[in-house]
Amino acid sequence: MFTGIVEELGEVTAVENLGDASRFRLRGPVVTDGAKHGDSIAVNGVCLTVVEHEGDEFTADVMAETLDRSSLGALTVGSRVNLERPTAVGSRLGGHIVQGHVDGTGRVLERKPSENWEIVKVSLPAELARYVVEKGSVTVDGISLTVVEAGPDFFTVSLIPTTLALTTLGLKQPGDPVNLEVDIVAKYVERLLTTTQQGAGR
C-alpha cells in the first residue's frame, strides 16, 4: 500500500522490449536505498516489483496488461517518473490509501498558472467519473491530490509549488497522458450497496 506522497523524481535509464512485456531500468537514489529483489516500488502510480537492484538503479518487468491500462508504455529513456516506496506500518498516512493499481488513464487538458499555485485540468474516463467528487481524493501519476472541480468527463486539481517542483505534474503539458487511480473506499462502498440492493430485490 502507498499513500500518494512522492518520494523522488526518478528517471528511466533503459527500456527493453520483451515481446509481451517490457523491462524498465530506473534511477532513484532514495527508493533504492535498502531495496532488494521482490520489493514493491510505485512508478507513476503503478506498483512494480524490483527484479534487480544495483547502485541507485533498479529494474522492473511490466506485463502487457499493465502497459495497456497505464501510461507506462509511453515511457522512453530519459522520461522522468514519480517514485514511492510502500508505506511502513505505523507511519503517518500523509496522502490517502493508494494501491498502485491504475484504474485508467486521462490526459492533461489545460494548465492555468497563478501566482502561488497552478490549476490543472485532467480528462476523466466515463466509467470512473462516479468515483471522483469535489474535495475527494484522486491519484494522478501516483500523486495523492484533492479534487477541486469534478465534471462529467474531467476534474481539476490545484498544485502547490512543491508538487510542481518535485513531481512529473510540473513537467506534463496538455495532451500528455497520466495514470489515474480513484479512491478505493468509493469502489468498495458501491460494491456493498449494489450487493445489498440485489439481495433486497430477491
C-alpha positions as CSV (number, residue, x, y, z in Angstrom):
1,M,0.0,0.0,0.0
2,F,1.1,3.5,-0.8
3,T,0.0,7.0,0.3
4,G,0.5,9.0,-2.9
5,I,3.3,11.1,-1.4
6,V,6.0,11.0,-4.0
7,E,9.5,10.5,-2.5
8,E,11.5,11.5,-5.5
9,L,11.5,12.3,-9.2
10,G,13.3,9.4,-10.9
11,E,14.4,8.8,-14.4
12,V,14.1,5.9,-16.9
13,T,17.6,4.8,-18.0
14,A,16.7,1.9,-20.2
15,V,13.7,0.2,-21.8
16,E,13.9,-3.4,-23.1
17,N,11.1,-4.9,-25.3
18,L,10.4,-8.4,-24.1
19,G,7.6,-9.1,-26.7
20,D,4.6,-9.4,-24.4
21,A,6.2,-7.2,-21.7
22,S,8.9,-4.6,-21.2
23,R,11.7,-4.3,-18.7
24,F,12.4,-0.9,-17.4
25,R,15.6,0.3,-15.7
26,L,15.0,3.3,-13.4
27,R,17.2,5.6,-11.4
28,G,16.1,6.6,-7.9
29,P,18.7,7.0,-5.1
30,V,16.1,7.4,-2.4
31,V,13.8,4.5,-3.2
32,T,16.7,2.1,-4.0
33,D,18.2,2.7,-0.6
34,G,17.9,-0.8,1.0
35,A,15.9,-2.1,-1.9
36,K,16.0,-5.8,-2.7
37,H,14.6,-8.3,-5.1
38,G,10.8,-8.7,-4.7
39,D,10.3,-5.3,-3.1
40,S,7.5,-3.0,-4.4
41,I,8.0,0.5,-5.8
42,A,5.3,2.7,-7.3
43,V,6.3,4.2,-10.7
44,N,3.9,6.9,-11.8
45,G,1.4,5.3,-9.5
46,V,1.9,1.8,-10.8
47,C,3.0,-0.8,-8.3
48,L,6.0,-2.6,-9.8
49,T,8.3,-5.4,-8.4
50,V,12.0,-4.9,-8.2
51,V,13.8,-7.6,-10.3
52,E,17.3,-6.4,-9.9
53,H,19.0,-3.6,-7.9
54,E,22.4,-2.1,-8.5
55,G,23.6,1.2,-7.1
56,D,20.9,3.8,-7.4
57,E,19.1,1.9,-10.2
58,F,16.5,-0.9,-10.3
59,T,14.8,-2.9,-13.0
60,A,11.1,-3.9,-13.1
61,D,9.2,-6.1,-15.6
62,V,5.9,-4.6,-16.9
63,M,3.4,-7.1,-18.5
64,A,1.2,-6.2,-21.4
65,E,-1.9,-5.8,-19.2
66,T,-0.2,-3.0,-17.3
67,L,1.2,-1.4,-20.4
68,D,-2.3,-1.4,-21.9
69,R,-4.0,0.0,-18.8
70,S,-1.5,2.6,-17.9
71,S,0.7,5.3,-19.4
72,L,3.9,3.3,-18.7
73,G,4.1,2.2,-22.4
74,A,4.7,5.8,-23.4
75,L,7.9,6.0,-21.2
76,T,11.2,6.3,-23.0
77,V,14.8,6.6,-21.9
78,G,15.1,10.0,-20.2
79,S,11.5,10.1,-19.1
80,R,11.0,11.4,-15.5
81,V,8.8,9.4,-13.2
82,N,7.3,9.7,-9.7
83,L,8.7,7.1,-7.3
84,E,7.4,6.0,-3.9
85,R,8.1,3.0,-1.7
86,P,5.3,1.3,0.2
87,T,4.2,2.9,3.4
88,A,5.6,1.4,6.6
89,V,3.1,0.1,9.2
90,G,2.8,2.7,12.0
91,S,4.0,5.6,9.8
92,R,1.9,8.7,9.1
93,L,-0.6,8.5,6.2
94,G,0.2,11.8,4.6
95,G,-2.0,11.3,1.5
96,H,-4.7,8.7,1.2
97,I,-4.8,4.9,0.7
98,V,-3.3,4.2,-2.7
99,Q,-3.0,0.6,-4.0
100,G,-0.8,1.2,-7.0
101,H,-3.5,-0.4,-9.2
102,V,-4.3,2.0,-12.0
103,D,-8.0,2.3,-12.9
104,G,-7.4,4.1,-16.2
105,T,-5.6,7.0,-17.9
106,G,-6.5,10.6,-18.6
107,R,-4.8,13.4,-20.4
108,V,-3.8,16.8,-19.2
109,L,-6.3,19.2,-20.8
110,E,-5.3,22.6,-19.5
111,R,-2.9,24.4,-17.2
112,K,-3.8,27.7,-15.5
113,P,-0.9,29.2,-13.6
114,S,-1.4,31.6,-10.7
115,E,1.0,33.5,-8.5
116,N,1.3,30.8,-5.9
117,W,-0.3,27.7,-7.4
118,E,-1.5,26.2,-10.7
119,I,-4.8,24.6,-11.7
120,V,-4.5,21.6,-13.9
121,K,-7.5,20.1,-15.7
122,V,-7.4,16.3,-16.5
123,S,-9.7,14.3,-18.7
124,L,-11.7,11.5,-16.9
125,P,-12.9,8.3,-18.5
126,A,-16.7,8.0,-18.2
127,E,-16.6,4.8,-16.2
128,L,-14.5,6.5,-13.5
129,A,-16.5,9.7,-13.2
130,R,-18.8,8.4,-10.5
131,Y,-15.9,7.8,-8.1
132,V,-14.5,11.4,-8.4
133,V,-16.1,14.0,-6.2
134,E,-15.4,17.6,-5.3
135,K,-12.9,17.7,-2.3
136,G,-12.4,14.0,-2.6
137,S,-9.1,12.2,-3.2
138,V,-7.7,11.1,-6.6
139,T,-4.3,9.7,-7.5
140,V,-2.7,11.2,-10.7
141,D,0.6,9.6,-11.7
142,G,0.9,8.3,-8.2
143,I,0.3,11.7,-6.5
144,S,-2.4,12.0,-3.9
145,L,-4.4,15.1,-4.8
146,T,-7.6,16.8,-3.7
147,V,-10.2,17.3,-6.4
148,V,-11.2,21.0,-6.9
149,E,-13.9,20.5,-9.5
150,A,-15.5,17.2,-10.7
151,G,-17.1,17.3,-14.1
152,P,-18.8,14.6,-16.2
153,D,-15.6,13.9,-18.1
154,F,-12.9,15.9,-16.3
155,F,-11.6,17.1,-13.0
156,T,-9.3,19.8,-11.8
157,V,-6.6,19.8,-9.1
158,S,-4.7,22.7,-7.5
159,L,-1.0,22.2,-7.3
160,I,1.3,24.0,-4.9
161,P,4.9,24.9,-5.8
162,T,6.3,21.8,-4.0
163,T,4.2,19.4,-6.1
164,L,5.2,21.3,-9.3
165,A,8.9,21.1,-8.5
166,L,9.1,17.6,-7.2
167,T,6.8,15.5,-9.4
168,T,6.0,14.9,-13.0
169,L,3.0,17.2,-12.9
170,G,5.4,20.1,-13.1
171,L,6.5,18.8,-16.5
172,K,3.3,17.5,-18.0
173,Q,1.8,19.5,-20.9
174,P,-1.7,19.5,-22.5
175,G,-2.1,16.2,-24.3
176,D,0.3,14.2,-22.1
177,P,-1.2,11.0,-20.6
178,V,-1.4,10.4,-16.8
179,N,-2.3,7.4,-14.7
180,L,-5.5,7.6,-12.6
181,E,-6.4,5.7,-9.5
182,V,-9.7,6.6,-7.8
183,D,-10.4,6.3,-4.1
184,I,-10.7,2.6,-3.2
185,V,-13.2,3.4,-0.5
186,A,-15.7,4.7,-3.1
187,K,-15.4,1.4,-5.1
188,Y,-16.0,-0.8,-2.0
189,V,-19.0,1.3,-0.9
190,E,-20.5,1.0,-4.4
191,R,-20.0,-2.8,-4.4
192,L,-21.5,-3.2,-0.9
193,L,-24.6,-1.0,-1.8
194,T,-25.1,-2.9,-5.1
195,T,-24.9,-6.3,-3.4
196,T,-27.3,-5.1,-0.6
197,Q,-29.8,-3.8,-3.2
198,Q,-29.6,-7.0,-5.2
199,G,-30.2,-9.1,-2.1
200,A,-33.2,-7.0,-1.1
201,G,-34.8,-7.5,-4.5
202,R,-34.9,-11.2,-4.2
